[in-house]
Amino acid sequence: MTRPLVVLGGSGDLTGRFLLPGLAELDDAGELADDQTVLAVGRHDGSDDDYRSWAREQLGEHADHVPEESRARLVGRLGYQQGSVTEADDLRRALERAGGVPVVYLALPNTVFRDTLEALGQVGLPEGAAVAVEKPFGTGVEDARELNAVLHRLLPEDAVHRVDHFTATQTVLNLLGLRFANRLFEPVWNAGHVERVDIVFDETLGLEGRAGYYDTAGALRDMLQNHLLQQLALVAMEPPAAIDGPSLAARRADVLRAVRPPADMARDTLRARYTAGTVAGRELPDYTAEEGVDPDRGTETYAEYTVTIDNWRWAGVPFRLRSGKALGADRQEMVIRFKPVPHLAFGDGAAEPDVLRLTFDPDGVSLELNLNGAGDPFDLERRALALELPTRRLSAYGLLLRELLAGNRVLSVSAAEAEESWRIVEPILAAWAAGEVPLREYPAGSDGPVPG
């Protein structure tokens, strides 16, 4: 039986920019059931036709890679219900209109998650229903625990989908195949052979009109508390029994439980925000001059920290996570740096350690090695075995929605992971709030802040 999709926040930016294009991709791929319906719930007055006109515009802007006929078919599936997502009576009317056993997607700011879930609890959901919740999940470890408790009063854990679209990106998923479908890497995937791991998501983009959200979140909450920690967990986890939701979530949670926050905040963390500068020919103002920014908040646009994992496999290996906005170049990759060979017959300093890179946009994998050169056969040269991956038919959100509608939790974040992620970053946030780590600055278009 096809389950109706009910999108709370159905007229918001997330829906227009990601969910509707993802659904259109599913239609184009023939992976959306003929009787699949989508009911959007939003605050604004409007009819079904009004909403379909808005959706058509959003799809034209954000899904022009999808054929027009598929976008048109999706628009024909859409309905709209005006109402408050935190009012039980409004939600009851929406669910009654949707009918069946729904999948309810909270495409909402995290500040209203709890009120919305409590309102859903007053209405009640039928057996077999599911709820999807976007990131960031809560505002801290206690809030995440309380939010999990509200969810579990409403639904069992196997009906809850905590969404982190990075888990559905091509490069992140390729890490699973690379590690667990090849004998080559797993024997050296440990502290005996790996020197350090870097997980980086540097962007040339600035604030891009997102001050309402970003200035109260900052780079640490926006990227390093969720997306990059999920990547760390996949890099470092033990082999799962199967590639399914429970197995993957259990192994990722084990890793996150073993992560130790930085011991020396001043040495192992860095925060900064950009000043005026030029990025790829674009003039960017000082972050504090952006519309909607409160300079007194001290919000960081660059965050970095280094942690260790207190377990047998990774003891002593530093994992550095960093993300920044308005930087001079896009650099988005997971980098595994191996230790030098124990004895080098070619002479001291003649060879760099091997490096494995998994890169985003374009998605690719490269292995940097030392090989004998084309000149003197006894000299070493650096070479990269590189592969650029073909573009997938489904975007990250298209894949997430496919799995969600099928009831598959393989891409969902578990309750334990959500709580452990906050446990790791809360001491950093506290140290920053207490002024233990200075807020540095870097010009837009630069390589980022210089550690002091």
C-alpha positions in Angstrom: 0.0 0.0 0.0 1.4 3.4 -1.0 1.7 5.8 1.9 0.8 9.5 1.5 3.7 11.9 2.1 2.7 14.8 4.3 5.3 17.6 4.3 5.1 20.0 7.3 6.7 23.2 6.1 5.6 22.4 2.6 6.0 25.9 1.3 9.5 26.5 2.8 12.9 26.7 1.2 13.9 23.1 2.0 10.8 21.8 0.3 11.2 24.0 -2.8 15.0 23.5 -3.1 15.4 19.9 -2.3 12.3 17.8 -1.6 10.3 18.7 -4.7 13.3 18.2 -7.0 14.0 14.8 -5.3 10.4 13.7 -5.8 10.5 14.8 -9.4 13.7 12.7 -9.9 11.9 9.7 -8.5 9.0 10.2 -10.9 11.4 10.5 -13.8 13.2 7.3 -12.7 9.9 5.4 -12.5 10.4 4.9 -8.7 7.3 6.9 -7.6 4.1 4.8 -7.3 1.3 5.8 -9.6 -0.9 6.5 -6.6 1.7 8.4 -4.6 0.2 11.7 -3.2 2.0 14.6 -1.5 0.2 16.9 0.8 2.0 20.1 1.8 1.1 21.9 5.0 2.0 25.5 5.5 1.0 28.7 7.3 0.0 30.8 4.3 -3.5 30.9 2.8 -3.8 29.3 -0.6 -5.5 26.7 -2.7 -4.1 23.5 -4.3 -3.8 25.5 -7.5 -1.9 28.3 -5.8 0.5 25.7 -4.3 1.0 23.9 -7.6 1.9 27.2 -9.3 4.5 27.8 -6.6 5.8 24.3 -6.9 6.0 24.6 -10.7 8.2 27.7 -10.3 10.5 25.9 -7.7 10.9 22.9 -9.9 11.8 25.2 -12.9 14.5 26.8 -10.8 15.9 23.9 -8.9 15.0 20.8 -11.0 15.7 21.9 -14.6 17.7 18.6 -14.9 14.4 16.7 -14.7 12.3 16.4 -17.9 9.3 18.7 -18.0 6.8 15.9 -18.2 8.1 14.4 -14.9 7.9 17.7 -13.2 4.4 18.2 -14.5 3.3 14.7 -13.2 4.7 15.6 -9.8 2.8 18.9 -9.7 -0.4 17.0 -10.4 0.2 14.8 -7.3 0.4 17.8 -5.0 -2.1 19.2 -2.6 -2.0 22.0 0.0 -3.5 22.5 3.4 -3.2 25.7 5.3 -2.5 25.3 9.0 -0.1 25.6 11.9 2.2 22.7 12.4 2.1 23.1 16.1 -1.7 23.0 16.4 -3.2 19.6 16.9 -6.5 20.5 15.3 -4.7 21.7 12.1 -2.6 18.6 11.9 -5.6 16.4 12.5 -7.4 18.0 9.5 -4.3 17.6 7.3 -3.9 13.9 8.3 -7.5 13.2 7.7 -7.3 14.8 4.3 -4.1 12.8 3.4 -5.8 9.5 4.6 -4.1 6.2 4.8 -0.9 5.5 6.8 1.2 8.6 6.3 4.9 9.4 6.1 5.2 12.8 7.9 8.2 14.9 6.9 9.2 17.8 9.2 10.8 20.2 6.8 10.9 22.8 9.6 13.3 24.8 11.7 14.6 22.6 14.6 13.2 25.1 17.1 9.7 23.9 16.4 10.4 20.1 16.2 9.3 19.4 19.7 6.1 21.4 19.6 5.2 19.8 16.3 5.9 16.3 17.5 3.9 16.9 20.7 1.0 18.2 18.6 1.2 15.0 16.4 1.2 13.0 19.7 -2.1 14.6 20.6 -3.6 13.6 17.2 -2.0 10.2 17.1 -0.6 8.3 14.1 -1.8 5.0 12.8 0.3 1.8 13.1 2.8 1.8 10.2 3.2 5.5 10.0 6.6 7.1 9.9 8.2 10.5 10.8 11.2 12.1 9.2 13.1 14.9 11.1 15.7 17.1 9.5 19.0 18.2 11.1 20.1 19.7 13.4 18.4 17.3 15.8 18.0 19.3 19.0 20.1 22.0 20.5 22.3 19.9 22.8 22.6 16.4 24.3 19.8 16.9 26.8 17.5 18.5 24.3 18.2 15.6 21.9 17.3 13.1 24.6 14.1 14.8 25.3 13.3 15.0 21.6 14.0 11.3 21.3 11.6 10.6 24.2 8.8 12.6 22.5 9.4 10.7 19.3 9.4 7.3 21.0 6.1 8.1 22.7 4.7 8.8 19.2 6.4 6.0 17.2 8.8 3.1 17.6 12.4 3.8 16.7 12.2 1.8 13.5 9.6 4.3 12.2 11.8 7.3 12.9 14.0 8.8 10.2 16.5 11.4 11.3 17.6 12.9 8.1 21.2 13.9 7.2 21.4 14.2 3.4 25.2 13.8 3.5 24.7 10.1 4.3 23.1 9.7 0.9 25.8 11.5 -1.2 27.6 9.4 -3.7 31.1 9.8 -2.2 30.0 9.0 1.3 28.2 5.8 0.1 31.2 4.8 -2.0 33.2 4.7 1.2 31.1 1.6 2.2 32.0 -0.2 -1.0 35.6 0.8 -0.9 36.1 -0.5 2.7 33.9 -3.5 2.8 33.9 -4.9 -0.7 37.7 -4.8 -1.3 40.3 -6.9 0.6 43.0 -4.3 -0.2 42.1 -1.6 2.3 40.7 -3.2 5.5 44.0 -4.8 6.7 45.6 -1.3 6.8 42.6 0.6 8.0 43.8 1.1 11.5 46.2 3.0 13.8 49.1 0.7 12.8 49.1 2.2 9.3 47.1 5.4 9.3 48.8 8.6 10.4 45.8 10.9 10.5 42.4 11.5 8.9 41.1 14.9 7.6 37.4 15.5 6.8 37.0 18.9 5.1 34.1 20.9 3.7 35.3 24.3 2.6 33.0 26.4 0.5 33.4 29.5 -1.6 29.8 30.4 -0.8 29.1 33.1 1.8 25.9 33.5 3.8 23.7 33.5 0.7 20.7 35.1 2.5 20.5 32.5 5.3 21.2 34.7 8.3 17.9 33.8 9.9 19.2 30.3 10.4 22.9 30.5 10.1 23.6 33.4 12.5 22.0 31.4 15.4 23.8 28.2 14.4 27.3 28.8 13.0 29.6 26.5 11.3 30.1 24.1 14.2 26.4 23.4 14.6 25.6 23.6 10.9 28.3 21.2 9.7 30.6 19.6 12.3 28.0 18.5 14.8 26.2 16.3 12.2 27.4 16.0 8.6 31.1 15.7 9.3 30.7 13.5 12.4 28.6 11.1 10.3 31.5 10.9 7.8 33.9 10.3 10.7 31.7 7.5 11.9 31.7 5.8 8.5 35.5 6.1 8.1 36.2 4.7 11.5 33.4 2.1 12.2 33.9 -1.6 12.4 32.7 -3.8 9.6 28.8 -4.2 9.8 27.1 -7.5 9.6 25.0 -6.2 6.7 24.4 -3.0 4.8 21.1 -2.3 6.5 19.7 0.3 8.9 20.2 -1.4 12.2 23.7 -2.8 11.4 25.1 0.5 10.1 23.6 2.6 12.9 24.9 0.3 15.6 28.5 0.4 14.2 28.4 4.2 13.7 27.1 4.7 17.2 29.9 2.5 18.6 32.5 4.9 17.1 30.8 8.1 18.2 30.7 6.7 21.8 34.4 6.3 21.6 35.2 9.8 20.3 36.8 12.0 22.9 36.3 15.8 22.8 39.5 17.8 22.4 41.6 17.8 25.5 43.1 21.2 24.9 40.5 23.5 23.4 42.9 26.3 22.6 45.2 24.0 20.7 42.8 21.5 19.1 39.9 23.8 18.1 39.7 26.9 15.9 36.9 29.3 15.2 36.8 32.3 12.9 34.5 34.5 10.7 35.1 36.1 7.4 35.7 39.8 6.7 35.2 41.6 3.4 37.0 40.2 0.4 36.7 38.8 -3.1 35.7 35.2 -3.9 35.8 34.0 -7.5 35.4 37.6 -8.7 32.5 38.3 -6.3 32.8 41.0 -3.7 31.6 39.8 -0.3 30.9 42.1 2.6 32.1 41.5 6.1 30.0 38.8 7.7 28.9 41.2 10.4 27.6 43.6 7.7 25.3 40.9 6.1 21.6 41.5 6.5 20.1 39.8 9.5 23.4 39.2 11.3 23.8 40.2 14.9 27.6 41.0 15.4 27.3 40.5 19.2 26.5 36.8 18.8 30.0 36.1 17.7 28.9 33.5 15.2 31.7 31.6 13.5 31.7 31.0 9.8 34.8 28.7 10.1 35.1 25.8 12.6 37.7 23.2 13.1 38.5 20.7 15.8 40.7 17.6 16.2 39.5 14.5 18.2 40.7 11.1 18.9 38.9 7.8 19.1 39.5 5.8 22.2 39.3 2.2 20.9 41.6 -0.6 19.7 41.5 0.3 16.0 42.1 4.0 16.1 44.0 4.8 19.4 46.3 7.8 18.9 45.1 8.7 15.4 44.0 12.4 15.1 40.8 13.0 13.2 40.6 16.7 12.1 37.2 18.1 11.0 36.9 21.5 9.4 34.4 23.6 7.5 34.3 27.2 6.4 32.4 29.6 4.3 33.7 32.3 1.8 37.0 30.6 1.3 39.2 30.9 -1.7 38.5 27.4 -3.1 35.9 24.7 -2.7 37.6 21.7 -1.0 35.3 18.9 0.1 36.9 15.6 0.8 37.7 12.8 3.2 41.5 12.2 3.3 43.1 9.2 4.8 46.9 9.8 5.2 49.0 6.7 5.7 52.2 6.4 7.7 55.6 6.3 5.9 57.1 3.0 5.0 59.3 1.7 7.9 62.5 1.6 5.7 63.0 3.5 2.5 65.8 2.0 0.3 65.6 5.0 -2.1 67.1 7.4 0.5 65.8 9.6 3.2 63.0 12.1 2.3 62.5 10.6 -1.2 59.0 9.4 -0.7 55.8 10.9 0.7 53.3 8.7 2.5 50.4 7.3 0.6 47.1 9.3 0.6 43.6 8.2 -0.2 41.1 10.9 -1.1 37.4 10.7 -1.5 36.2 13.9 -3.0 32.8 15.6 -3.5 31.6 17.6 -6.5 32.8 16.1 -8.6 32.6 12.8 -6.8 35.8 10.9 -7.1 38.4 8.6 -5.5 42.2 9.0 -5.8 45.1 7.1 -4.3 48.4 9.0 -4.3 51.4 6.7 -4.6 55.1 6.7 -5.1 56.2 5.0 -8.4 59.5 4.8 -10.3 59.9 7.7 -12.6 60.0 7.9 -16.3 63.5 9.4 -16.2 65.9 7.7 -13.9 64.2 4.4 -13.1 65.6 4.5 -9.6 64.1 7.8 -8.8 60.6 8.1 -7.3 57.8 10.2 -8.7 54.4 11.0 -7.2 51.4 9.7 -9.1 47.7 9.5 -8.4 45.4 6.7 -9.5 42.3 8.8 -9.9 38.7 8.0 -10.8 35.9 10.5 -11.3 32.6 8.9 -10.7 29.6 9.2 -13.1 26.7 11.4 -11.9 23.9 9.4 -10.2 20.4 9.7 -11.6 19.1 10.5 -8.1 20.4 13.3 -5.9 21.0 12.8 -2.2 17.5 13.9 -1.4 16.0 11.8 -4.2 17.7 8.7 -2.7 16.7 9.7 0.8 13.0 10.1 -0.2 13.1 6.8 -2.1 14.3 4.9 1.0 12.0 6.8 3.3 8.9 6.0 1.3 10.0 2.4 1.1 10.3 2.3 4.9 14.1 1.6 4.7 16.2 3.2 7.4 19.6 2.4 5.9 20.2 6.2 5.5 18.7 7.3 8.8 20.6 8.5 11.9 19.8 6.6 15.1 18.8 8.1 18.5 22.1 7.1 20.0 24.1 8.8 17.1 22.1 12.0 17.5 22.8 12.2 21.2 26.5 11.2 21.0 27.1 13.8 18.3 26.0 16.5 20.7 28.1 15.0 23.6 31.2 15.4 21.4 30.6 19.1 20.5 29.0 20.5 23.6 32.4 20.9 25.5 33.7 22.8 22.4 30.6 25.1 22.3 31.0 25.7 26.1 34.7 26.6 25.7 33.9 29.0 22.9 31.1 30.6 24.8 33.4 31.1 27.7 36.0 32.9 25.5 38.6 30.2 26.0 39.2 30.1 22.2 39.4 33.5 20.5 37.2 34.3 17.5 39.7 34.9 14.7 39.1 36.6 11.3 40.0 35.8 7.7 39.4 37.7 4.5 36.7 36.3 2.2 38.6 34.5 -0.6 41.6 33.5 1.5 42.7 30.1 2.7 41.1 30.7 6.0 42.3 31.7 9.5 45.9 31.4 10.6 46.2 29.5 13.9 47.6 31.8 16.6 
